[in-house]
Amino acid sequence: MNDGRAGPPPARSRCWERLVLDSGLPRLEARILLAHASARSREWLVAHGDEAADADAAHAFAALVRRRRAGEPIAYLTGTREFYGRAFEVSPQVLIPRPETELLVGQVLARARAAARVLDLGTGSGAIAVSLVCERADLRVTATDRDGEALAVAHRNAQRLAASALASGRLQWRTGHWWTAVDAAEVYDVVASNPPYIEVGDPHLGQGDLRHEPHGALAAGADGLAALCEIVAGAPPHLRTGGWLLLEHGHGQGDAVRALLAAAGFGETGTLRDAAGLPRVTLGRKPE
């Protein structure tokens, strides 16, 4: 039945900017998805916004919009997320790298001596480990994860962003759950981890992007401290004297993590704030 009102014009006749405006998404999100669907830069889309959109790109964009409006993270829709100035591949097998984790990378770089051996426990996409070897050509980094699919994503990121580090052996992968992934006699100058730290029953796990991310990379125990406890307890034998342990955690867990470090014999403990001013990384040093 025709009520006399015109429907939306066919996708092929709409201009690029009209696709953005009609999507129902925030403009930045829509432009990111349209850039991905059209294989054009966001700058190009702005400059050519009044030109007719390609039909294939418009249809691909519409499919992405439907998935985004259903709650899928943009990083999974595009398959990439920027971290420490580089574009990393991401998939539903790995946690989406977040800006606050850049604090952890920066602190490792600041505390790692020349030619240091660094261990990244629970590497996921490899964002921490790959960033470290890209930023410092002297570092030797071992990265672990218990999930083989996550390590496959990390390896692809390393092949694209840090091929020389892979070829030289400066960057290596290990499969296993926390300390089971490394030999008992292995010792490092710095150990870093962004482990799961959300409480298992936290309602935020059912909201937003968290609904789509791997649960095992997010939640750990009734208080969110289970993984942090395991990492701290196993760290001393794997750190050289004077070595550092650095841990990312929830903004309300700084006191608890410092207490864990002190109980395990670490000194010089402290908690650092991220760019939003929230307590995010706690560290401690193995006494001389």
Buried (B, 14 or more C-beta within 10 A) or exposed (E): EEEEEEEEEEBEEBBBBBBBEBBEBEEEBBBBBBBBBBEBEEEEBEEBBEEEBBEEBBEBBBEBBEBBEEEBBBBBBBEBBEBBEBBBBBBBBBBBBBEBBBBBBBBBBEBBBEEBBBBBBBBBBBBBBBBBBBBBEEBBBBBBBBBEEBBBBBBBBBEEBBEEBBEEEBBBBBEEBBBEBBEEEBBBBBBBBBBBBBBBEBEEBEEEBBEBBBEBBBBBBEBBBBBBBBBBEBBBEBBBEEBBBBBBBBBEBBEBBBEBBEEBEBEEBEBBBBEEEEBBBBBBBBEE
